[in-house]
Amino acid sequence: MTALPAFPRALSALRRLWLRGRRGLAGRVRLWLWRPDPQSDAYLAALETPLEPDLVLWQGEGAGLAADWAARSDRQRHVLAIDSPGSLPAPPETPRLRPGSPDHARALAQAGAIRTDRPLPLWALRRQGQRLICPPGADGPAWAHSLRQQEPGPAPRPQIALFGGGWKNNGITASLLNLLGALADHDLDLHLVTEARSEEARANLGKLDPRIRVIHRDQMPMRRAEYAALSRFQRDNDLSDPALATQIQALFRRESRRLFGARVFDAALDFSGYSREWSALIAATPARRHVIWQHNHLQAEAERRFDSLNGVFATYRWFDTLASVSDETRAVNQTHLARHYPPGARAITLRNVIDPAAIRQNAAAALPAGLEAILAGSEPLFVMVGRLSPEKAQARAVQALTRLTGAGQAARLVILGSGPLEAALRAEAAKAGLEGRVILAGHVENPFPVIARADCLVLSSDYEGQPMVLLEALTLGVPVIATDIPGARSVLGGLTGPVLVPPSVEGVAAGMQRFLAGGVSAAGFDAAAYRTAVLAEFLTEILGRIPARR
């Protein structure tokens, strides 16, 4: 696997310049339109002043605070920000603040103790040494983030903070769900921070084990100068200016405190590795280890799809470990990105986790609606699963099938997935007269019944990290044809039965022809042993030991 050839690389550079100019103009317009938020500005300014230990802020509805008010200490200063002032019989001289006002925000930051009968605003930060006193039973995850209820110090079990990406229907999400499900069985605390804003993301988050703490991040409060610094980082994807790097670090350290309080984690993990802002946040989270994942050939991804990855590469300076999902992917990323790695950083391999029991259980379910008749046919059936995007190169398989059928070979191809190339793939199939033989079924929530009933799975990608779909097909005993790229080689190398072919139409067609001639078969793959080994590798690397099972 190599970087793009010279001409496409030049086009990619021109595209990046155009995107940078467009982002720069948009950033300047947003900065010009920026209007200060008095509440946020007052709060952020107060965070920089000393805590006032004898100041007690009473805030909320008021009715739930009456008993505590009656027992208050007169040796402390009290200030009220109550929706129903009459619910507390306070002396006339007691300062009263309008709830939601800048004065209320300032008191939230300065008070040594906060007594409340409702959750704090999500933008509020519990400062070190600041006491939060809630009604009995209300001091939980729904109240101003559960971690802000905990005082820093030794934890009873290992603590891991983790960002998992956009929770789209893709391999990263599938791998993360498998990993978190396996980790939840061990004696450790998992704190997943996210900002799910789509139905797709919320549906995937709904699959999480309930033992995992989910912290939903809302809008980050910023001053105008901080917004200007962030906009510059987003425009240039560069942190070579020490002053800018210091500003970005300070901004996200405060954001980390807002989300996590003063907790120091055993490990802070950016399992996504695709978002520069989230990478900066995880790097700024106090932890003994900071690890960022590399799920793919990221230089190729930056050149072809995501220019913002160059901003992620700039944050590598703050991580001590870079984890790739296969040895081959690690080598590729080291070759192309080593200039971004900080001195002493470790590049390691942490393979994707699978859940063999769940894969087999899901494979036994009914077929998706509309596919029963298609799969019931007698002609050999190839299946592909993945996002319909350029790097997956599904058009290769469509063109390969065209060659087979043109040579008199009968076969069908079902493609499961959605994405930007769906229309182009439909047009390709129609142009070749394969409408009945190439079926684009769209995204299927449970693809395993289709994979299990297919005769052979095909992967035609230009690059991959460690393809989950290959591990899943091997678990189900389905023969596999894959392009000979590092990610696929990391899974299939050394196995008897699957076939690796050149990443071309000719290569994929030859692989299909070889299957039809009986030259491709299922591999002997011990999925349970693989899962056990990969999970042990993860825990040993991240925590230095394997915590006991719950």
Secondary structure as GFF3:
##gff-version 3
##sequence-region A 1 550
A	DSSP	alpha_helix	6	33	.	.	.	ID=ss1
A	DSSP	alpha_helix	38	47	.	.	.	ID=ss2
A	DSSP	beta_strand	52	60	.	.	.	ID=ss3
A	DSSP	three_ten_helix	63	65	.	.	.	ID=ss4
A	DSSP	alpha_helix	66	70	.	.	.	ID=ss5
A	DSSP	beta_strand	77	82	.	.	.	ID=ss6
A	DSSP	three_ten_helix	85	87	.	.	.	ID=ss7
A	DSSP	alpha_helix	102	110	.	.	.	ID=ss8
A	DSSP	beta_strand	111	116	.	.	.	ID=ss9
A	DSSP	beta_strand	131	133	.	.	.	ID=ss10
A	DSSP	three_ten_helix	146	149	.	.	.	ID=ss11
A	DSSP	beta_strand	159	163	.	.	.	ID=ss12
A	DSSP	alpha_helix	171	183	.	.	.	ID=ss13
A	DSSP	beta_strand	189	194	.	.	.	ID=ss14
A	DSSP	alpha_helix	199	205	.	.	.	ID=ss15
A	DSSP	beta_strand	213	216	.	.	.	ID=ss16
A	DSSP	alpha_helix	224	236	.	.	.	ID=ss17
A	DSSP	alpha_helix	242	260	.	.	.	ID=ss18
A	DSSP	beta_strand	267	270	.	.	.	ID=ss19
A	DSSP	alpha_helix	276	284	.	.	.	ID=ss20
A	DSSP	beta_strand	290	294	.	.	.	ID=ss21
A	DSSP	alpha_helix	298	304	.	.	.	ID=ss22
A	DSSP	alpha_helix	309	315	.	.	.	ID=ss23
A	DSSP	three_ten_helix	316	318	.	.	.	ID=ss24
A	DSSP	beta_strand	321	324	.	.	.	ID=ss25
A	DSSP	alpha_helix	327	337	.	.	.	ID=ss26
A	DSSP	three_ten_helix	338	340	.	.	.	ID=ss27
A	DSSP	beta_strand	346	349	.	.	.	ID=ss28
A	DSSP	alpha_helix	356	363	.	.	.	ID=ss29
A	DSSP	alpha_helix	372	375	.	.	.	ID=ss30
A	DSSP	beta_strand	381	385	.	.	.	ID=ss31
A	DSSP	three_ten_helix	390	392	.	.	.	ID=ss32
A	DSSP	alpha_helix	394	406	.	.	.	ID=ss33
A	DSSP	beta_strand	412	416	.	.	.	ID=ss34
A	DSSP	alpha_helix	422	431	.	.	.	ID=ss35
A	DSSP	beta_strand	438	442	.	.	.	ID=ss36
A	DSSP	alpha_helix	448	453	.	.	.	ID=ss37
A	DSSP	beta_strand	456	459	.	.	.	ID=ss38
A	DSSP	alpha_helix	468	475	.	.	.	ID=ss39
A	DSSP	beta_strand	480	483	.	.	.	ID=ss40
A	DSSP	alpha_helix	486	492	.	.	.	ID=ss41
A	DSSP	beta_strand	499	501	.	.	.	ID=ss42
A	DSSP	alpha_helix	505	516	.	.	.	ID=ss43
A	DSSP	alpha_helix	527	543	.	.	.	ID=ss44
###
